Amino acid sequence: MVQREGRILRQGNINQEVEIYRYITEGSFDAYSWQLLETKQRFISGLLAGSLVERSGSDIEDSVLDYAEVKALAVGNPLVKDRVEAYNELTKYKILQRKYVEARIVWEKEAMELPGKIKHQKDIISKCIEDIEFVKQWNKKYPESETNDEKKKLAEKRKLIRSTLHQAIKQNVLETKERKFIKYREFDIILPANMKSEKPYVWLKNNGRYYVELGCTEVGDLVRIDNYLNNLSDHLKKLEESLEKQQTKLSDIKTNLSKDENFYDQINHYKKQVEELDEKLGVNDNGK
C-alpha cells in the first residue's frame, strides 16, 4: 500500500492534489491482502510492545503466499483460505513455544541466583538494623550542645571537618582506588574510586556500607551526611521492600517452572494440517 502511494506522491508528479481510492471487493484477492496487512501490523505492534510471550497469542498472525497459492486463490479455491489460516496458527504457536523456552531459561537462571541474593539482602538488612541502634546510642552519648561555649566549639570543629572533607573530595576526582578518609560519628568516611566531579559522593561504613550523594557546597556536604545517618530507618525500609520483591519474584518463578506448559500439541496439529492441505493443493512445502 505504501509502495503504491509512493508512485503517486513521488518527485515528478505535477498535480497539486491527488485523490487515492481503496476498493475492497468481498471474496477477492484485495480483501485477502487487506486482511494480511492487518495481521502483519498486529504482529509488528505486538513485537514492538514485547507482548509476544502472552499465552493467548491471538494477534500473532503472519503468512507468505507462494506462486501456486496465489494461483489457487485466484481461481477461488477455498482450500487456500484453510491453508493460510492453518499456517498462521502454526507460525503463532512456534513463536509462542520459542518465547516460552527462552523465558524458562531466564527463570531457571534466576531461580539459581535469587536465593543467594536474598541471603545477601538479609545480611545487609541485619547490619543496617545494628547501625540504626548504633546511631541512636551515639546521639544519646553526644546530645546537642546547650551552652554558647559548647556550641561555638562544635561549630569550629564542624567547620574544620567539612572544609577538609570538601577539599579531599575535589582532590579525589577520578582516583583509581578508594581510600578511607576520616571517622565521623564513628562511621568511616570512604572516598570512592573513579568518582566524577559532577556527581560527588562518599561511602559511610560501620557495620554496613552506605552511599551518600553530596552536593556542590562545603556546608551542605556535612549536613547531608548527618541527615543520612539520622534517617537510616528510611534506608532500612527500602532494603526491606527490595527483599520482599526478591522473595515474591522467586515464588512466582517457582510457580511458573512447576507448570509444564508447552505448545507442541498445537504445533504438531497445525503442521499436519498444513501438510495435508499442501498435498491437496499440489503445493510444495519448500521447508515451511
N, C-alpha and C positions, 0 to 999 in steps of 0.2 A: 504493500500500500504506500509506504514511504517512497519507494523507488518510482512508482507511477507518478506521484505528486512531484517528485524531483524533476521529472521530464517536463512538467508544466511550468514549474517555478524557476527553472534554471536560467542562467545568463543567455540572452539572445531572444527571449520571449518579448515581443514588442507590445503586447497587450497590457494595459494598465490594470485591468481586473480580470480574474479568471474564476469561473464557477465550476465546482467539482461535484459531480453526482455519483453516488454509490448505489448501485442496484443489487438487490438480492432476490433471486427467484427461488421459491421453495422447491427443494429437491434437486437443485442444480449444484454444479461444482462450486459456484460462488458461495453458496450457503455453507458448503463444507469448508471452504477457505476461511470464511469469517469465523466459523467455529474453531478451526485450527489456530487462528491468530489469537482468539480469546483464551484458549487453553495454554498457548505458549506464554501469553502475558501473565496469566496466573502463576505459571511455573516460575517465570523470571521474578515476579514480585515475591513469591514465597522464598526463592533462593536468596534475594537481597535482604529479606526480613529475617532470614535464619530460621524459618519455620518448617523446613523440610523434615525435621525429626518428629513432627507430630504424628501420632499413631493413625489418625483417620486418613490423611493424605488425599482427601477428596479433590483437592485443587492441583494435584501434581499430575498433569497430563501433557503428553507430547507424542508426536509420531511423525514419521517421514514416509512419503509415498515414493515407490519406485515407478518405472515406466509401465510395468504390467498392471500395477494397481490403478494408475491413472486411467489406463485404457479400460479396465474393468468398471471403474466408476463412471467413465464417460458413456458406457453403454448401459448404465443403470443396473449393474449387478449388485443386489442387496447384500451379498456376502462381504463386499468390501467394507461397508459400514461396520459389520460384525468384526471383521479383521482389525480395523483401525481401533475400535473400542477395546478389543482384547489385547492388542499391542500396547495401548495406553495403560491399561491396568497392569500388564506385565512390567512395563517401564516403571510405573509408580511403585510397585512392591519391591522391585530390585533396588530402587533408590532408598526406600524405607529400610530394607534389610541392611544395606551398606551403612546407612546412618546409625542404625541400631548397633551394629557390630562396632563401629567407631566409638559410639557412646559407651558401650560395655568396656572397651579397652581403657577409656578415661576413668570410668567408675572403679575398675579393678585397681588401677594405679593409685587413685585417691584413697581407696579402702585400705591400701597398704600403708600410705603415708599419714593419714589423718590421726590414727592412734598415737603416733609419736608426737605429732603437732599438738594434740590435746594434752598429752602428758607435759609437754614443754610449757604450754599455756597455763596449766595448773601451777607449775613451779613458779612462773613469773607472777601469778596472782598471789601465791603464798608469800613471796618476797615483798610484794607491794604492800600487803597487809602488815607485814613486820615493819616496813618503813613508815607507814602511817602511824603506827603506835610509837615508833622512834621519834617522829616529828612532834607528836603530842607531848611526849616526855621532855623533849628538848625545849619546847615552848614553856612548859611549867618550870623548868630549871632556869630558863633565862626569860623572865617576864619583861614586858615593856618597861623602859626606864620611867621613873616618876619625877626625879629631881632634874632641875635645869642642867646641873653639872654632869649628871649621868647622860642626859640627852645629848649634850654637847660632845662628850667623849665618843658616844656611839655614832654621832653624825660624822665626826672626823674619821673614825675607823671605817665606816661605810664608804666615805669619800675616797679613802686610800684604796680600799678593795676594788671599788668599781672603776677607778682610774687605771689601776694596774691591770684589771681584767679587760677593760676596753682596749688598752694598748696591746695586750697579749693576743687578743682576738684579731686585731688588724695585722699583726706580725705572723699570724698562724695561717693566713690565706695560702691554699694550695700546698701546705706541708704534706709530705708523703707518709708520715707516721703520726698517730695520735700520741698525746702526752698528758700526763697528769699535771695540772697547774697548781691549784691550792685546795685546801679544805675550807668549806663554808658551811656552817651549821652542821658540822661533822659529815658532810657529804663531799666526796671528791668531785671537783670540777675538772672535767677532762676536755682538753681541746682536741677536736676531731681531725682526722686526716682528710685531705682533698676538699677542704671547705672553700666555698666560693664567697667572694667579698659581698655580693648582692644578697646572699642568704646565710648570714652568720648564725651559728648555733653552738651549743655545748652539750656534753653528756653529764648528767649528775649520777653518781654511783654510791650506793651504800650496800644494802642487801640486793636491791635491784638496780637497774640501769635505765635512765630516763632521758629522753630527747627534749631539749628546751630550745625553742627558736627565739632568737634575740632580735632586737631592733637596731636602729641606727644611732641611738643616743646613749651616752655613757650612763646617765641616771636611770634610764629605762631598763637597762640590762639586769641590774641587781633586783629591781622591782619585779621583773618577770620571773626571776629565779625564786624569789620569796613567794610570789603568788602560786607558782607551780608546786612548791613544797607544801604550802598551807592548804592546797586543794588537791592533794594526791588522791583523795577519795573519788574525785571526778575521773581520774585516770583509771582507778580500780574498776569503776562502773563500766568503762569502755572495754577493759580487759575481760570482764565477766560476760558482757554482751557478745564479744568475739568468741569466747569459749562456747557459749550457748549456740551460736551459729554453726560452729565446727561440729558440735555434738549432734545437732539437728541434721546437718549435711551428711554425716556418717550414717545416721539412722536411715535417712532417705536412700542413700546409696545401697545400703544392705537390703532394703526393701526392693529396690529396682533389680539388684543382682539375683534376688531369690525368685524373681519371676522368669520363667522360661519362655520369653516372648520371641517369636521369630515369624518370618513371612514365607517360609519355604513351601508350605502347602499352597498358598496363593500363587507363588511364583511357578510351581510345577503345574498347577491347574491351568493358568493362562498361557504358559509356554506350550503345553499340549494343545490347547485350543487354537493358538496361532499356527502351530504346525499343521493341524488338521485343516484349517481354513486356507493356508498356503497351498496345500495339496489340492484342495477343491478348486482354487483359483488358478492353479498352474503357475504359481509364483515361486521362484527360487528363494530360499531363506537368506542366502548370502551372509550367514553368520549372525543374523539378528536374533 
